[in-house]
Amino acid sequence: MMEREAKVDFESDERLKSWAEKLDRMKGELSVQKIVDELYDWTARRMMDAKENDSKADEMLLKRCAYHGLNFAAPFIVMRHWDCMKQDGTYWCGEFETDEVDWRLVELIVNIQFACQRHYFGAMAEAYFDNKLKDASVNIQRRQKTIDDFNRLPEEFTVDDVIRCFSLNNLSAARTRVIRLQKDHLAERVGEFVENGTTKAKYRKTGVMML
């Protein structure tokens, strides 16, 4: 302890203390409706995956992820936009517009939260909904259908590949799936080509689906 105290960055400590005091004196409503909408869409996409995987456990584990994502990111978001705040007596208030940097932090947090939920509680939740006697401490995780389907996609793929790999029965469903992959930063459009007189889009994998 004595060695650690000798290396304390007091200037940094004072800066953290100053921010804590500022944040503690805030009042009013945070201007985060845009991020709330993004979180709603993120949750909706994950709920679609849970439905396709017939996983009541994932539906349950997802329900609080959005709350944690916004709760943990809120101080950072407010500090980034502090120039939009104004002092009202002993309190601070104001409105600001969140941006892509704010959302990417929230998105990172909810993805980590959901991955941790599945890692530590996935097997127990599956066992609960399956009504089977399992040793949950083993924590054997189901390999989700959506992950297997995604892994079957070639590195560069088309909507036709999505129909085949995800066992979809129409073009509209495949295009919806591609949009979800793009929004989750798992795929991006890389060009187009002509086949039998029809122009088609070509996509490339940019990420890995987490278990």
Residue frames as a rotation matrix with the C-alpha (Angstrom) as fourth column:
MET 1
0.568 0.823 0.000 0.00
0.823 -0.568 0.000 0.00
0.000 0.000 -1.000 0.00
MET 2
0.435 -0.467 -0.770 2.80
0.170 -0.797 0.580 2.43
-0.884 -0.383 -0.267 0.85
GLU 3
-0.659 -0.702 0.271 4.51
0.365 0.017 0.931 1.74
-0.658 0.712 0.245 -2.47
ARG 4
-0.193 0.672 0.715 1.24
0.968 0.011 0.251 2.30
0.161 0.741 -0.652 -4.36
GLU 5
0.731 0.513 -0.450 0.53
0.615 -0.781 0.109 5.54
-0.296 -0.356 -0.886 -2.53
ALA 6
-0.046 -0.841 -0.539 3.96
0.199 -0.537 0.820 6.82
-0.979 -0.070 0.192 -3.45
LYS 7
-0.879 -0.305 0.367 3.04
0.375 0.034 0.927 6.46
-0.295 0.952 0.085 -7.13
VAL 8
0.090 0.996 0.010 -0.44
0.839 -0.070 -0.540 7.98
-0.537 0.057 -0.842 -7.00
ASP 9
-0.699 -0.187 0.690 -1.10
0.598 -0.682 0.421 10.55
0.392 0.707 0.589 -9.71
PHE 10
-0.503 0.503 -0.702 -2.69
0.607 -0.373 -0.702 13.19
-0.615 -0.780 -0.118 -7.51
GLU 11
-0.757 0.218 -0.616 -3.50
-0.490 -0.813 0.315 15.42
-0.432 0.540 0.722 -10.46
SER 12
-0.729 0.491 -0.477 -5.46
-0.179 0.536 0.825 12.59
0.661 0.687 -0.303 -12.07
ASP 13
-0.593 0.493 -0.636 -7.18
0.797 0.475 -0.374 11.82
0.118 -0.729 -0.675 -8.75
GLU 14
-0.616 0.336 -0.713 -8.26
0.145 -0.841 -0.522 15.44
-0.774 -0.424 0.469 -8.39
ARG 15
-0.790 0.320 -0.522 -9.58
-0.610 -0.335 0.718 15.46
0.055 0.886 0.460 -11.96
LEU 16
-0.636 0.567 -0.524 -11.68
0.319 0.811 0.491 12.34
0.703 0.145 -0.696 -11.29
LYS 17
-0.549 0.409 -0.729 -12.95
0.772 -0.086 -0.630 13.86
-0.321 -0.909 -0.268 -8.06
SER 18
-0.759 0.229 -0.610 -13.88
-0.285 -0.959 -0.006 17.07
-0.586 0.169 0.792 -9.87
TRP 19
-0.729 0.498 -0.470 -15.86
-0.437 0.191 0.879 15.14
0.527 0.846 0.078 -12.52
ALA 20
-0.601 0.510 -0.615 -17.61
0.678 0.733 -0.054 13.06
0.423 -0.449 -0.787 -9.86
GLU 21
-0.604 0.355 -0.713 -18.74
0.441 -0.596 -0.671 16.25
-0.663 -0.720 0.203 -8.13
LYS 22
-0.772 0.309 -0.555 -20.00
-0.591 -0.670 0.449 17.75
-0.233 0.675 0.700 -11.41
LEU 23
-0.670 0.512 -0.537 -21.93
-0.115 0.643 0.757 14.63
0.733 0.570 -0.372 -12.40
ASP 24
-0.615 0.422 -0.666 -23.39
0.782 0.433 -0.448 14.39
0.100 -0.797 -0.596 -8.92
ARG 25
-0.525 0.406 -0.748 -24.81
0.160 -0.816 -0.556 17.91
-0.836 -0.412 0.363 -9.29
MET 26
-0.970 0.234 -0.071 -26.71
-0.108 -0.150 0.983 17.25
0.219 0.961 0.170 -12.52
LYS 27
-0.421 0.899 0.117 -30.47
0.012 0.134 -0.991 17.55
-0.907 -0.416 -0.067 -12.82
GLY 28
0.055 0.550 -0.834 -33.05
-0.894 -0.345 -0.286 17.04
-0.445 0.761 0.472 -15.56
GLU 29
0.757 0.319 0.570 -33.44
-0.042 0.894 -0.446 14.39
-0.652 0.313 0.690 -18.24
LEU 30
-0.338 -0.937 0.089 -30.51
-0.027 0.105 0.994 13.02
-0.941 0.333 -0.061 -20.23
SER 31
0.338 0.414 -0.845 -30.69
-0.808 -0.331 -0.486 13.65
-0.482 0.848 0.223 -23.98
VAL 32
-0.708 -0.668 0.230 -30.23
-0.513 0.710 0.482 10.02
-0.486 0.223 -0.845 -24.97
GLN 33
0.327 0.928 0.181 -33.44
-0.480 0.328 -0.813 9.21
-0.814 0.179 0.553 -26.86
LYS 34
0.429 -0.242 -0.870 -31.44
-0.875 0.128 -0.467 8.47
0.224 0.962 -0.157 -30.01
ILE 35
-0.677 -0.730 -0.094 -29.40
-0.660 0.659 -0.361 5.85
0.325 -0.183 -0.928 -28.15
VAL 36
-0.410 0.634 0.655 -32.56
-0.448 0.485 -0.750 4.42
-0.794 -0.602 0.085 -26.55
ASP 37
0.620 0.646 -0.446 -33.95
-0.681 0.159 -0.715 3.93
-0.391 0.747 0.538 -30.06
GLU 38
0.007 -0.716 -0.698 -30.72
-0.836 0.380 -0.397 2.24
0.549 0.586 -0.596 -31.18
LEU 39
-0.819 -0.291 0.495 -30.85
-0.552 0.636 -0.539 -0.05
-0.159 -0.715 -0.681 -28.13
TYR 40
0.138 0.944 0.299 -34.44
-0.561 0.323 -0.762 -0.95
-0.817 -0.063 0.574 -28.97
ASP 41
0.645 0.063 -0.762 -33.36
-0.749 0.252 -0.613 -1.95
0.154 0.966 0.210 -32.48
TRP 42
-0.449 -0.877 -0.171 -30.35
-0.769 0.477 -0.427 -3.89
0.456 -0.060 -0.888 -31.14
THR 43
-0.625 0.279 0.729 -32.59
-0.497 0.578 -0.647 -5.81
-0.602 -0.767 -0.222 -28.72
ALA 44
0.478 0.863 -0.163 -35.15
-0.650 0.223 -0.726 -6.48
-0.590 0.453 0.668 -31.45
ARG 45
0.287 -0.454 -0.843 -32.45
-0.814 0.348 -0.464 -8.01
0.504 0.820 -0.270 -33.67
ARG 46
-0.790 -0.592 0.162 -31.19
-0.576 0.623 -0.530 -10.22
0.212 -0.511 -0.833 -30.85
MET 47
-0.257 0.790 0.556 -34.77
-0.540 0.360 -0.761 -11.26
-0.802 -0.496 0.334 -30.04
MET 48
0.588 0.404 -0.701 -35.18
-0.809 0.265 -0.525 -12.32
-0.026 0.876 0.482 -33.69
ASP 49
-0.330 -0.790 -0.518 -32.08
-0.676 0.580 -0.454 -14.50
0.659 0.200 -0.725 -33.30
ALA 50
-0.797 0.049 0.602 -33.51
-0.514 0.468 -0.719 -15.98
-0.317 -0.883 -0.348 -30.08
LYS 51
0.258 0.965 0.053 -36.80
-0.701 0.225 -0.677 -16.75
-0.665 0.137 0.734 -31.82
GLU 52
0.449 -0.152 -0.880 -35.02
-0.784 0.406 -0.470 -18.45
0.429 0.901 0.063 -34.73
ASN 53
-0.603 -0.750 -0.274 -32.98
-0.463 0.608 -0.645 -20.48
0.650 -0.262 -0.714 -32.23
ASP 54
0.378 0.846 -0.375 -36.11
-0.001 0.405 0.914 -21.28
0.926 -0.346 0.154 -30.22
SER 55
-0.467 -0.682 -0.562 -34.26
0.646 0.171 -0.744 -20.04
0.604 -0.711 0.361 -27.14
LYS 56
0.689 0.716 0.116 -36.43
0.362 -0.478 0.800 -18.73
0.628 -0.509 -0.588 -24.31
ALA 57
0.405 -0.627 -0.666 -33.23
0.853 -0.003 0.521 -18.49
-0.329 -0.779 0.534 -22.28
ASP 58
-0.638 -0.674 0.372 -31.72
0.767 -0.602 0.224 -15.90
0.072 0.428 0.901 -24.63
GLU 59
0.029 0.735 0.678 -34.97
0.377 -0.636 0.674 -13.93
0.926 0.236 -0.295 -24.59
MET 60
0.845 0.295 -0.445 -34.76
0.500 -0.145 0.854 -13.76
0.187 -0.944 -0.270 -20.80
LEU 61
0.101 -0.912 -0.398 -31.04
0.889 -0.097 0.447 -12.91
-0.446 -0.398 0.801 -20.69
LEU 62
-0.445 -0.272 0.853 -31.48
0.773 -0.599 0.212 -10.10
0.453 0.753 0.476 -23.21
LYS 63
0.434 0.890 0.144 -34.03
0.747 -0.444 0.495 -8.15
0.504 -0.107 -0.857 -21.22
ARG 64
0.836 -0.113 -0.537 -31.64
0.355 -0.635 0.686 -6.22
-0.419 -0.764 -0.490 -18.99
CYS 65
-0.023 -0.927 0.374 -28.72
0.971 0.069 0.230 -5.80
-0.239 0.368 0.898 -21.41
ALA 66
0.092 0.110 0.990 -29.97
0.621 -0.783 0.029 -2.48
0.778 0.612 -0.140 -22.78
TYR 67
0.957 0.282 0.059 -30.33
0.113 -0.555 0.824 -1.07
0.265 -0.782 -0.564 -19.25
HIS 68
0.533 -0.824 -0.191 -26.71
0.527 0.146 0.837 -1.93
-0.662 -0.547 0.512 -18.42
GLY 69
-0.060 -0.577 0.815 -25.44
0.991 -0.129 -0.018 -0.58
0.116 0.807 0.579 -21.74
LEU 70
0.328 0.272 0.905 -26.94
0.313 -0.935 0.167 2.85
0.891 0.228 -0.392 -21.15
ASN 71
0.989 0.115 -0.090 -26.28
0.116 -0.240 0.964 2.93
0.090 -0.964 -0.251 -17.41
PHE 72
0.394 -0.913 -0.100 -22.55
0.698 0.227 0.679 2.22
-0.598 -0.338 0.727 -17.67
ALA 73
-0.243 -0.519 0.819 -22.03
0.947 -0.309 0.085 4.53
0.209 0.797 0.567 -20.67
ALA 74
0.675 0.709 0.203 -23.99
0.667 -0.704 0.244 7.53
0.316 -0.029 -0.948 -19.32
PRO 75
0.613 -0.464 -0.639 -21.12
0.279 -0.630 0.725 9.25
-0.739 -0.622 -0.257 -17.39
PHE 76
-0.465 -0.826 0.317 -18.81
0.582 -0.016 0.813 9.02
-0.667 0.563 0.488 -20.42
ILE 77
-0.115 0.513 0.851 -21.53
0.944 -0.209 0.254 10.37
0.308 0.833 -0.460 -22.72
VAL 78
0.859 0.470 -0.203 -22.26
0.512 -0.789 0.338 13.33
-0.001 -0.395 -0.919 -20.46
MET 79
0.285 -0.839 -0.463 -18.56
0.291 -0.385 0.876 14.15
-0.913 -0.384 0.135 -20.05
ARG 80
-0.494 -0.458 0.740 -18.08
0.815 0.052 0.577 14.17
-0.303 0.888 0.347 -23.84
HIS 81
-0.105 0.575 0.811 -20.88
0.705 -0.532 0.469 16.71
0.702 0.621 -0.350 -24.24
TRP 82
-0.047 0.070 -0.996 -20.17
0.954 -0.292 -0.065 18.81
-0.295 -0.954 -0.053 -21.16
ASP 83
-0.932 -0.348 -0.100 -19.74
0.300 -0.898 0.322 21.95
-0.202 0.271 0.941 -23.27
CYS 84
-0.497 0.833 0.244 -23.52
0.141 -0.200 0.970 21.79
0.856 0.516 -0.018 -23.90
MET 85
0.117 0.527 -0.842 -24.29
0.936 0.223 0.270 21.87
0.331 -0.820 -0.467 -20.17
LYS 86
-0.239 -0.150 0.959 -24.95
-0.074 -0.982 -0.172 25.08
0.968 -0.112 0.224 -18.22
GLN 87
-0.843 -0.142 -0.519 -25.01
0.485 0.218 -0.847 25.83
0.233 -0.966 -0.115 -14.53
ASP 88
0.035 0.911 0.411 -28.36
-0.022 -0.411 0.912 26.50
0.999 -0.041 0.006 -12.86
GLY 89
0.763 0.117 0.635 -27.62
-0.603 -0.222 0.766 27.57
0.231 -0.968 -0.099 -9.31
THR 90
-0.026 -0.782 0.623 -25.67
-0.824 0.370 0.429 24.72
-0.566 -0.502 -0.654 -7.73
TYR 91
0.249 0.212 0.945 -26.79
0.184 0.948 -0.261 22.25
-0.951 0.239 0.197 -10.40
TRP 92
-0.738 -0.484 -0.471 -25.92
-0.425 -0.208 0.881 21.53
-0.524 0.850 -0.052 -14.02
CYS 93
0.167 0.811 0.560 -28.45
0.275 0.508 -0.816 20.92
-0.947 0.290 -0.139 -16.78
GLY 94
-0.234 -0.216 -0.948 -28.74
-0.766 -0.560 0.316 21.07
-0.599 0.800 -0.034 -20.55
GLU 95
0.749 0.494 0.441 -29.41
-0.073 0.723 -0.687 19.14
-0.658 0.482 0.578 -23.74
PHE 96
-0.295 -0.848 -0.439 -27.09
-0.729 -0.097 0.678 17.65
-0.617 0.520 -0.590 -26.31
GLU 97
0.704 0.460 -0.541 -27.15
-0.709 0.498 -0.500 15.40
0.039 0.735 0.677 -29.38
THR 98
0.304 -0.593 0.745 -25.50
-0.201 0.725 0.659 11.98
-0.931 -0.350 0.101 -29.01
ASP 99
0.294 -0.298 -0.908 -23.30
-0.953 -0.162 -0.255 10.77
-0.071 0.941 -0.332 -31.87
GLU 100
0.638 -0.041 -0.769 -21.77
-0.349 0.875 -0.337 7.63
0.686 0.483 0.544 -33.36
VAL 101
-0.486 -0.873 -0.044 -18.97
-0.292 0.210 -0.933 7.51
0.824 -0.441 -0.357 -30.78
ASP 102
-0.435 0.423 0.795 -21.52
-0.888 -0.059 -0.455 7.45
-0.146 -0.904 0.401 -27.95
TRP 103
0.624 0.771 -0.126 -23.50
-0.780 0.608 -0.145 4.69
-0.035 0.189 0.981 -29.63
ARG 104
0.287 -0.562 -0.776 -20.44
-0.326 0.704 -0.631 2.54
0.901 0.434 0.019 -30.39
LEU 105
-0.757 -0.518 0.398 -19.52
-0.523 0.117 -0.844 2.54
0.391 -0.848 -0.359 -26.68
VAL 106
-0.088 0.818 0.569 -23.08
-0.898 0.183 -0.401 1.55
-0.432 -0.546 0.718 -25.68
GLU 107
0.683 0.341 -0.646 -23.13
-0.658 0.671 -0.341 -1.13
0.317 0.658 0.683 -28.37
LEU 108
-0.266 -0.866 -0.422 -19.81
-0.379 0.497 -0.780 -2.54
0.886 -0.048 -0.461 -27.13
ILE 109
-0.732 -0.005 0.681 -21.14
-0.680 0.061 -0.731 -2.73
-0.038 -0.998 -0.049 -23.58
VAL 110
0.299 0.918 0.261 -24.41
-0.867 0.375 -0.329 -4.50
-0.400 -0.128 0.908 -24.50
ASN 111
0.526 -0.177 -0.832 -22.53
-0.512 0.715 -0.476 -7.02
0.679 0.676 0.286 -26.66
ILE 112
-0.617 -0.785 -0.057 -20.13
-0.360 0.346 -0.866 -7.76
0.700 -0.514 -0.497 -23.78
GLN 113
-0.477 0.511 0.715 -23.02
-0.836 -0.015 -0.548 -7.93
-0.270 -0.859 0.435 -21.31
PHE 114
0.596 0.773 -0.217 -24.97
-0.800 0.551 -0.238 -10.41
-0.065 0.315 0.947 -23.44
ALA 115
0.206 -0.611 -0.765 -21.88
-0.372 0.674 -0.639 -12.55
0.905 0.415 -0.088 -24.13
CYS 116
-0.791 -0.511 0.336 -21.12
-0.465 0.146 -0.873 -12.69
0.397 -0.847 -0.353 -20.38
GLN 117
-0.068 0.864 0.499 -24.74
-0.937 0.117 -0.330 -13.49
-0.343 -0.490 0.802 -19.53
ARG 118
0.718 0.357 -0.597 -24.71
-0.606 0.743 -0.285 -16.41
0.342 0.567 0.749 -21.96
HIS 119
-0.152 -0.877 -0.455 -21.29
-0.346 0.479 -0.807 -17.62
0.926 0.035 -0.377 -20.79
TYR 120
-0.893 -0.308 0.328 -22.07
-0.380 0.126 -0.916 -17.66
0.241 -0.943 -0.230 -17.08
PHE 121
-0.498 0.782 0.375 -25.84
-0.476 0.115 -0.872 -18.26
-0.725 -0.613 0.315 -17.01
GLY 122
-0.318 0.390 -0.864 -26.69
-0.933 0.031 0.358 -19.67
0.167 0.920 0.354 -20.44
ALA 123
-0.724 -0.010 -0.689 -26.66
-0.088 0.993 0.077 -23.34
0.684 0.116 -0.720 -19.47
MET 124
-0.885 0.411 -0.218 -28.69
0.310 0.171 -0.935 -22.76
-0.347 -0.895 -0.279 -16.31
ALA 125
-0.399 0.763 -0.508 -31.25
-0.657 -0.624 -0.422 -20.72
-0.639 0.165 0.751 -18.21
GLU 126
-0.389 0.219 -0.895 -31.52
-0.768 0.460 0.447 -23.35
0.509 0.861 -0.010 -20.95
ALA 127
-0.882 0.025 -0.471 -31.91
0.222 0.903 -0.368 -26.06
0.416 -0.429 -0.802 -18.30
TYR 128
-0.759 0.628 -0.170 -34.64
-0.070 -0.339 -0.938 -24.05
-0.647 -0.701 0.301 -16.59
PHE 129
-0.141 0.743 -0.654 -36.66
-0.903 -0.367 -0.222 -23.63
-0.405 0.560 0.723 -19.78
ASP 130
-0.401 -0.043 -0.915 -36.01
-0.617 0.751 0.235 -27.18
0.677 0.659 -0.327 -20.99
ASN 131
0.463 0.565 0.683 -37.16
-0.886 0.256 0.388 -28.49
0.044 -0.784 0.619 -17.60
LYS 132
0.622 -0.352 -0.700 -34.35
0.050 0.909 -0.414 -31.02
0.782 0.223 0.582 -17.58
LEU 133
0.920 -0.390 0.044 -32.10
-0.038 0.022 0.999 -32.14
-0.390 -0.921 0.006 -14.77
LYS 134
0.602 -0.781 0.170 -28.61
0.323 0.043 -0.946 -30.99
0.731 0.624 0.277 -15.77
ASP 135
0.271 -0.617 -0.739 -25.49
0.873 -0.166 0.458 -30.17
-0.405 -0.769 0.493 -13.93
ALA 136
0.943 0.207 0.263 -25.46
0.308 -0.842 -0.442 -26.44
0.130 0.498 -0.858 -14.68
SER 137
0.585 -0.782 -0.216 -21.95
-0.230 -0.415 0.880 -26.10
-0.778 -0.465 -0.423 -13.28
VAL 138
-0.085 -0.586 0.806 -20.67
0.732 0.512 0.450 -27.82
-0.676 0.628 0.385 -16.43
ASN 139
0.176 0.263 -0.949 -22.23
-0.179 -0.939 -0.293 -24.88
-0.968 0.222 -0.118 -18.30
ILE 140
-0.637 -0.294 0.713 -22.34
0.580 0.427 0.694 -26.64
-0.508 0.855 -0.102 -21.68
GLN 141
-0.316 0.495 -0.809 -23.64
-0.408 -0.841 -0.355 -24.08
-0.856 0.218 0.468 -24.14
ARG 142
0.455 0.535 0.712 -25.86
0.523 0.487 -0.700 -24.84
-0.721 0.690 -0.058 -27.09
ARG 143
-0.796 -0.606 0.006 -24.36
0.328 -0.422 0.845 -23.97
-0.509 0.674 0.535 -30.42
GLN 144
-0.054 0.878 -0.475 -26.92
-0.129 -0.478 -0.869 -21.62
-0.990 0.014 0.139 -31.80
LYS 145
0.338 0.318 0.886 -28.48
0.788 0.419 -0.451 -22.13
-0.515 0.850 -0.109 -35.18
THR 146
0.991 0.084 -0.105 -27.77
0.022 -0.872 -0.489 -18.53
-0.133 0.482 -0.866 -36.17
ILE 147
0.282 -0.958 -0.046 -24.05
-0.676 -0.233 0.699 -19.00
-0.680 -0.166 -0.714 -35.50
ASP 148
-0.220 -0.320 0.921 -23.90
0.318 0.869 0.378 -22.24
-0.922 0.376 -0.090 -37.48
ASP 149
0.649 0.543 0.533 -25.80
0.686 -0.114 -0.718 -20.60
-0.329 0.832 -0.447 -40.34
PHE 150
0.881 -0.355 -0.311 -23.47
-0.393 -0.917 -0.066 -17.59
-0.262 0.181 -0.948 -40.34
ASN 151
-0.005 -0.953 0.302 -20.38
-0.480 0.267 0.836 -19.81
-0.877 -0.140 -0.459 -40.28
ARG 152
0.088 0.105 0.991 -21.66
0.641 0.755 -0.137 -21.65
-0.762 0.647 0.000 -43.37
LEU 153
0.952 0.251 -0.174 -21.64
0.054 -0.700 -0.712 -18.40
-0.301 0.669 -0.680 -45.34
PRO 154
0.299 -0.886 0.355 -18.57
0.916 0.162 -0.366 -17.98
0.267 0.435 0.860 -47.56
GLU 155
-0.394 -0.535 -0.747 -16.29
0.735 -0.671 0.093 -15.04
-0.552 -0.513 0.658 -46.79
GLU 156
-0.832 0.280 -0.479 -17.80
-0.475 -0.805 0.355 -13.23
-0.287 0.523 0.803 -49.77
PHE 157
-0.675 0.662 0.326 -21.46
0.597 0.750 -0.286 -13.99
-0.433 0.001 -0.901 -50.30
THR 158
-0.836 0.519 0.179 -24.68
-0.196 -0.586 0.786 -12.98
0.513 0.622 0.592 -52.04
VAL 159
-0.266 0.841 0.471 -28.32
-0.953 -0.155 -0.261 -12.89
-0.147 -0.518 0.843 -51.00
ASP 160
0.469 0.409 -0.783 -28.69
-0.603 0.796 0.055 -16.31
0.646 0.446 0.620 -52.67
ASP 161
-0.454 -0.706 -0.544 -25.99
0.046 0.591 -0.805 -17.66
0.890 -0.391 -0.236 -50.32
VAL 162
-0.815 0.218 0.538 -27.94
-0.580 -0.336 -0.743 -16.25
0.019 -0.916 0.400 -47.36
ILE 163
0.254 0.953 -0.164 -31.11
-0.952 0.277 0.131 -18.02
0.170 0.122 0.978 -48.52
ARG 164
0.344 -0.178 -0.922 -29.20
-0.201 0.945 -0.257 -21.31
0.917 0.274 0.289 -48.76
CYS 165
-0.601 -0.749 -0.280 -27.12
0.111 0.269 -0.957 -21.08
0.792 -0.606 -0.078 -45.56
PHE 166
-0.871 0.320 0.372 -29.89
-0.476 -0.367 -0.799 -19.73
-0.120 -0.873 0.472 -43.32
SER 167
-0.812 0.568 0.136 -32.54
0.583 0.803 0.124 -22.05
-0.039 0.180 -0.983 -44.85
LEU 168
-0.509 0.635 -0.581 -34.79
-0.230 -0.751 -0.620 -19.14
-0.830 -0.182 0.528 -45.76
ASN 169
-0.255 0.510 0.822 -37.67
0.736 0.653 -0.177 -19.51
-0.627 0.560 -0.542 -48.19
ASN 170
0.702 0.499 0.508 -37.84
0.712 -0.516 -0.477 -16.10
0.024 0.696 -0.717 -49.86
LEU 171
-0.088 -0.774 0.626 -35.75
0.718 -0.486 -0.499 -13.16
0.691 0.405 0.599 -51.05
SER 172
0.408 0.329 0.851 -37.35
-0.225 -0.868 0.443 -10.66
0.885 -0.373 -0.280 -48.65
ALA 173
0.999 -0.036 -0.018 -36.34
0.028 0.326 0.945 -12.69
-0.028 -0.945 0.327 -45.58
ALA 174
0.350 -0.932 0.093 -32.78
0.936 0.344 -0.070 -12.99
0.034 0.111 0.993 -46.91
ARG 175
-0.058 -0.349 0.935 -32.48
0.379 -0.875 -0.303 -9.24
0.924 0.337 0.183 -47.49
THR 176
0.762 0.382 0.522 -33.76
-0.339 -0.451 0.825 -8.60
0.551 -0.806 -0.214 -43.96
ARG 177
0.851 -0.497 -0.168 -31.10
0.480 0.610 0.631 -10.96
-0.211 -0.618 0.758 -42.62
VAL 178
0.034 -0.868 0.496 -28.37
0.888 -0.202 -0.414 -9.14
0.459 0.454 0.764 -44.60
ILE 179
0.256 0.141 0.956 -29.52
-0.109 -0.979 0.173 -5.81
0.961 -0.148 -0.235 -43.12
ARG 180
0.982 0.114 0.149 -29.26
-0.163 0.125 0.979 -7.29
0.093 -0.986 0.141 -39.63
LEU 181
0.522 -0.853 -0.011 -25.75
0.847 0.516 0.130 -8.56
-0.105 -0.077 0.991 -40.35
GLN 182
-0.073 -0.534 0.842 -24.72
0.577 -0.711 -0.401 -5.11
0.813 0.457 0.360 -41.58
LYS 183
0.539 0.355 0.764 -26.20
-0.329 -0.746 0.579 -3.33
0.775 -0.563 -0.285 -38.55
ASP 184
0.974 -0.189 0.129 -24.33
-0.042 0.407 0.912 -5.72
-0.225 -0.894 0.388 -36.26
HIS 185
0.389 -0.874 -0.291 -21.04
-0.900 -0.428 0.082 -5.01
-0.196 0.230 -0.953 -38.12
LEU 186
0.134 -0.281 0.950 -20.82
-0.100 0.950 0.296 -8.64
-0.986 -0.135 0.099 -39.25
ALA 187
-0.049 -0.122 0.991 -20.96
0.923 0.374 0.092 -7.90
-0.382 0.919 0.094 -42.99
GLU 188
-0.083 0.025 -0.996 -20.51
-0.173 -0.985 -0.010 -5.08
-0.981 0.172 0.087 -45.45
ARG 189
0.869 0.400 0.290 -21.39
0.240 0.171 -0.956 -4.54
-0.432 0.900 0.052 -49.10
VAL 190
-0.063 -0.993 -0.104 -18.30
0.146 -0.113 0.983 -4.78
-0.987 0.047 0.152 -51.31
GLY 191
-0.825 -0.227 -0.518 -19.71
-0.432 -0.339 0.836 -4.46
-0.366 0.913 0.182 -54.83
GLU 192
0.299 0.937 0.181 -22.14
-0.443 0.304 -0.843 -5.86
-0.845 0.172 0.506 -57.34
PHE 193
-0.855 -0.508 0.103 -22.23
-0.169 0.461 0.871 -8.12
-0.489 0.728 -0.480 -60.39
VAL 194
-0.063 0.827 -0.558 -24.59
-0.982 -0.150 -0.112 -9.01
-0.177 0.541 0.822 -63.21
GLU 195
-0.869 -0.122 0.479 -26.10
-0.106 0.993 0.060 -12.48
-0.483 0.002 -0.876 -63.44
ASN 196
-0.494 0.681 0.540 -28.57
0.859 0.479 0.181 -13.39
-0.135 0.553 -0.822 -66.18
GLY 197
-0.323 0.315 0.893 -29.16
0.485 -0.755 0.442 -9.72
0.813 0.575 0.091 -66.86
THR 198
0.790 0.613 -0.010 -29.89
0.282 -0.348 0.894 -8.94
0.544 -0.709 -0.447 -63.18
THR 199
-0.143 -0.836 0.530 -27.61
-0.299 -0.474 -0.828 -6.76
0.943 -0.277 -0.182 -61.03
LYS 200
0.745 0.346 -0.570 -26.91
0.359 0.511 0.780 -8.37
0.561 -0.787 0.257 -57.67
ALA 201
0.582 -0.515 0.629 -25.03
-0.738 -0.659 0.143 -7.19
0.341 -0.548 -0.764 -54.59
LYS 202
0.282 -0.583 -0.762 -21.97
0.362 0.800 -0.478 -8.89
0.888 -0.141 0.437 -53.17
TYR 203
0.802 0.061 0.594 -21.14
-0.500 -0.476 0.724 -8.81
0.327 -0.877 -0.351 -49.42
ARG 204
-0.111 -0.889 -0.445 -18.13
-0.023 0.450 -0.893 -9.68
0.994 -0.089 -0.070 -47.26
LYS 205
0.667 0.259 -0.699 -17.93
0.633 0.296 0.715 -10.93
0.392 -0.919 0.034 -43.68
THR 206
0.083 -0.632 0.771 -16.40
-0.193 -0.769 -0.610 -8.32
0.978 -0.098 -0.186 -41.34
GLY 207
-0.184 -0.103 0.978 -16.92
-0.968 -0.152 -0.198 -9.94
0.169 -0.983 -0.072 -37.96
VAL 208
-0.773 -0.071 -0.630 -17.46
0.009 0.992 -0.122 -13.14
0.634 -0.100 -0.767 -36.00
MET 209
0.296 0.929 0.223 -20.73
-0.416 -0.084 0.905 -14.08
0.860 -0.361 0.362 -34.34
MET 210
-0.628 -0.547 0.554 -20.17
-0.707 0.105 -0.699 -14.57
0.324 -0.831 -0.452 -30.61
LEU 211
-0.541 0.398 -0.741 -21.36
0.378 0.902 0.208 -17.66
0.751 -0.168 -0.638 -28.79
